[in-house]
C-alpha cells in the first residue's frame, strides 16, 4: 500500500519548520537579549597577598641585603641556612627588590637565585651572577 503523497509532503514541511525556527533564532540572534548588570568596579585594585621568598646561592656571601623600598627583608635572618626562607606581604601586580651581596676575596663568580611565590599566583624566580665578588641588582617581579 502506498501513502498519500500530499500528506507525506505536508509532514515533511512541518518537520523542517520545527527545526528551522530554533535554528533561525540561534543563527540570526533574534532571541531574547540577556540583561547585563554593570557592577561597580573598585578603582583601588590592590590586594595584599602573603608571599614566600626563597634565596639560594652557590657560595655563601659574607654580606647579603635584600630591600623592598627602604625595608631590609633579611634583617636579623641567619644566613648560614640554605635555602633562606622569608615570609612577607606583597601588593598585587608586582614588586621591585634590590639585591646586594658581597663575597670574600678569591670567591669565583657565583649565582644567587631569588624566588617569590605569592598565595594563589605562580612562582617566579630570577638568578643573578656576581662580578668580582660583588652583586648589586634591581629585580622586578610582575604578576598579571
Rosetta blueprint (number, residue, H / E / L):
1 X L
2 X L
3 X L
4 X L
5 X H
6 X H
7 X H
8 X H
9 X H
10 X H
11 X H
12 X H
13 X H
14 X H
15 X H
16 X H
17 X H
18 X H
19 X H
20 X H
21 X H
22 X H
23 X H
24 X H
25 X H
26 X H
27 X H
28 X H
29 X L
30 X L
31 X L
32 X L
33 X L
34 X L
35 X L
36 X L
37 X L
38 X L
39 X L
40 X L
41 X L
42 X L
43 X L
44 X L
45 X L
46 X L
47 X L
48 X E
49 X E
50 X E
51 X E
52 X E
53 X E
54 X E
55 X E
56 X E
57 X E
58 X L
59 X L
60 X L
61 X L
62 X L
63 X E
64 X E
65 X E
66 X E
67 X E
68 X E
69 X L
70 X L
71 X E
72 X E
73 X L
74 X L
75 X L
76 X L
77 X L
78 X L
79 X L
80 X L
81 X L
82 X L
83 X L
84 X E
85 X E
86 X E
87 X E
88 X E
89 X E
90 X E
91 X E
92 X L
93 X L
94 X E
95 X E
96 X E
97 X E
98 X E
99 X E
100 X E
101 X E
102 X E
103 X L
104 X L
105 X L
106 X L
107 X L
108 X L
109 X L
110 X L
111 X E
112 X E
113 X E
114 X E
115 X E
116 X E
117 X E
118 X E
119 X L
120 X L
121 X L
122 X L
123 X L
124 X E
125 X E
126 X E
127 X E
128 X E
129 X E
130 X L
131 X E
132 X L
133 X L
134 X E
135 X E
136 X E
137 X E
138 X E
139 X E
140 X E
141 X E
142 X E
143 X L
144 X L
